[in-house]
Amino acid sequence: GLVPMGSGNGLARHLKLPLKITDAISILHNYKKITIDTGLLNDQAFINVAGVGFDALIGKVFSESKSRGFKTYITSTLKEILNYKSQDYTLINGSIINQKAFLISFANSSQYGNNAYIAPHADLQDGMIDVALLKPFSAFAFPELVFRLFNKSIDKSSHVKYFKTNHLKVQTQSNAIIHLDGDPYTVANEFEISVNPSSLNLIVQGN
């Protein structure tokens, strides 16, 4: 079961679980069970969203912050975005994509949290990971991207390359900061994204 006690509660929001702790616990007594996919970055599992680039940097900054919550995400983002430089990536997925990117998200569910939808078409049960690659953008494009992030249309932006896959190899120029469900890690300059289909039983709200 899932009792949402995080800062963004992306998976709980995707599943439309109650965010109030007592209501979430009550579901354990009147529930239905679903089976969902989990993602893998190399051999490390994630359930909601993993990523490399700016969102991973924010995950690292956030983990080192003394305060939590949506406000801390916003202030960290505004502070770091001014100096952040997009990186070069190679994505190998049958074809080869060489692309400079601000961030690349590997999404099992639709949102980071706080209703910020990085992968509006993600499905926890389709055996696929939704990849959202955000290309470099100007300051003028930032308001539009934020708007699209919260109105579930980020995939329609000309700055975003969006596709689904069950396996992807990612190469970077040096060791990379990544995040798994918001928790930051450092990995080598080549890593793989894959799916473990129907690998987790999860309690959700009953009818």
C-alpha positions in Angstrom: 0.0 0.0 0.0 1.0 3.6 -0.4 0.7 6.3 2.3 1.7 9.5 0.7 4.2 11.3 2.9 6.6 12.8 0.4 7.1 16.3 -0.9 5.3 15.8 -4.3 3.5 12.5 -4.0 3.6 12.0 -7.7 2.7 8.3 -7.7 -0.2 8.8 -5.3 -1.6 11.7 -7.4 -1.2 9.6 -10.5 -3.3 6.8 -8.9 -5.7 9.4 -7.4 -5.1 8.1 -3.9 -6.1 10.4 -1.0 -3.2 12.6 0.3 -4.6 12.7 3.8 -2.8 10.1 5.8 -5.8 8.7 7.7 -7.8 8.4 4.4 -4.9 6.6 2.7 -4.6 4.1 5.6 -8.3 3.4 5.4 -7.8 2.1 1.9 -5.9 -0.8 3.4 -9.2 -2.1 4.8 -11.3 -1.6 1.6 -9.2 -1.9 -1.4 -8.5 -3.5 -4.8 -5.2 -4.7 -5.9 -3.5 -3.9 -9.2 -0.2 -5.1 -10.7 2.1 -2.4 -12.1 5.4 -2.2 -13.9 8.6 -0.9 -12.3 11.5 0.8 -14.0 15.2 -0.1 -13.8 18.2 2.2 -14.2 20.9 -0.4 -14.6 20.0 -2.6 -11.6 18.4 0.0 -9.4 14.6 0.1 -9.3 12.3 3.1 -9.5 8.5 3.2 -9.4 7.5 6.7 -10.5 10.1 8.8 -12.4 13.8 8.7 -12.9 15.9 11.3 -14.7 19.2 12.8 -15.7 20.1 16.4 -16.2 18.5 19.4 -14.5 15.8 17.5 -12.6 18.5 15.2 -11.1 20.4 18.3 -10.0 17.3 19.7 -8.3 16.8 16.3 -6.6 20.4 16.6 -5.2 19.9 20.2 -4.1 16.5 19.4 -2.5 18.0 16.4 -0.7 20.6 18.6 0.9 18.1 21.3 1.8 16.9 21.8 5.4 13.3 22.6 4.3 10.9 20.5 2.2 7.8 21.0 0.2 6.7 22.6 -3.1 8.1 26.0 -2.2 11.6 24.6 -1.8 11.4 22.9 -5.2 10.5 26.3 -6.8 13.2 28.3 -5.0 15.8 25.6 -5.8 14.7 25.6 -9.5 14.8 29.3 -9.9 18.3 29.5 -8.2 19.9 26.7 -10.2 18.3 27.4 -13.6 20.3 30.6 -14.2 23.6 28.8 -14.3 22.7 25.4 -15.5 24.2 24.3 -18.9 22.5 21.6 -21.0 24.6 18.5 -21.6 25.2 16.2 -24.6 23.6 12.8 -24.6 23.5 9.8 -26.9 20.4 7.7 -26.7 20.5 4.2 -28.3 17.1 2.7 -28.9 17.3 0.8 -32.2 18.3 4.1 -33.7 20.9 6.5 -32.3 19.9 10.0 -31.1 22.6 12.5 -30.4 21.0 15.4 -28.6 21.9 18.2 -26.2 19.3 18.2 -23.5 18.3 20.2 -20.5 16.9 17.1 -18.9 15.7 13.6 -19.8 13.0 12.0 -17.7 12.2 8.3 -17.7 8.6 8.0 -16.5 6.7 5.0 -15.3 3.8 7.3 -14.1 2.7 10.6 -15.4 4.1 13.2 -13.0 7.0 14.3 -10.8 4.5 15.3 -8.1 2.5 18.4 -7.2 0.6 17.9 -10.5 3.7 18.6 -12.7 3.0 16.2 -15.6 6.3 15.4 -17.3 4.8 12.3 -19.0 1.1 12.9 -19.5 0.6 9.6 -21.5 2.5 7.3 -19.0 0.7 4.1 -18.0 1.8 2.0 -15.1 0.7 -1.2 -16.8 1.8 -0.9 -20.4 5.2 -2.4 -20.1 6.8 0.8 -21.3 8.8 3.8 -20.0 7.8 7.2 -21.3 10.9 9.3 -22.2 10.6 13.1 -22.2 13.7 14.8 -23.5 13.7 18.6 -22.9 15.9 20.4 -25.4 17.8 23.6 -24.5 15.4 26.6 -24.4 15.5 30.4 -24.1 14.3 32.3 -21.1 11.3 33.4 -23.3 10.2 29.8 -23.6 10.3 29.1 -19.8 6.7 30.4 -19.0 5.2 28.3 -21.7 7.1 25.1 -20.6 5.9 25.6 -17.0 2.3 26.1 -18.2 2.5 23.0 -20.3 4.0 21.0 -17.4 0.9 21.7 -15.3 -1.8 21.4 -18.0 -0.6 18.0 -19.2 0.7 19.2 -22.6 4.5 19.2 -22.2 4.7 16.5 -24.9 3.2 19.0 -27.4 6.0 21.5 -26.9 8.5 21.9 -29.8 11.2 21.8 -27.2 10.4 18.2 -26.1 11.2 14.9 -27.8 8.7 12.4 -26.4 8.5 8.6 -27.0 7.9 5.3 -25.3 10.4 2.4 -25.0 11.0 -0.8 -23.0 14.8 -0.4 -23.3 17.2 2.5 -23.7 20.9 3.0 -23.4 22.1 6.5 -22.5 25.6 7.8 -22.9 26.9 11.0 -21.3 30.2 12.8 -21.6 31.2 12.1 -18.0 29.8 10.5 -14.8 26.2 11.7 -14.4 23.9 12.8 -11.6 20.7 10.9 -11.9 17.6 10.6 -9.7 15.4 7.6 -8.9 12.0 8.8 -7.6 13.6 12.1 -6.6 16.6 10.5 -4.7 19.9 11.5 -6.3 22.8 9.2 -7.2 25.9 9.3 -9.4 26.4 6.8 -12.2 29.0 6.1 -14.8 28.8 7.8 -18.2 26.8 5.0 -19.7 23.6 3.5 -18.2 20.5 1.6 -19.3 16.8 2.1 -18.7 14.5 -0.9 -18.8 11.2 -2.1 -17.6 10.3 -4.9 -15.2 6.7 -5.6 -16.3 3.9 -6.4 -13.9 6.4 -6.7 -11.0 4.7 -4.9 -8.1 1.3 -5.5 -6.5 -0.2 -2.2 -5.3 -3.2 -1.4 -3.2 -5.4 1.3 -4.7 -8.8 2.7 -4.0 -11.7 0.2 -4.3 -14.9 0.8 -6.1 
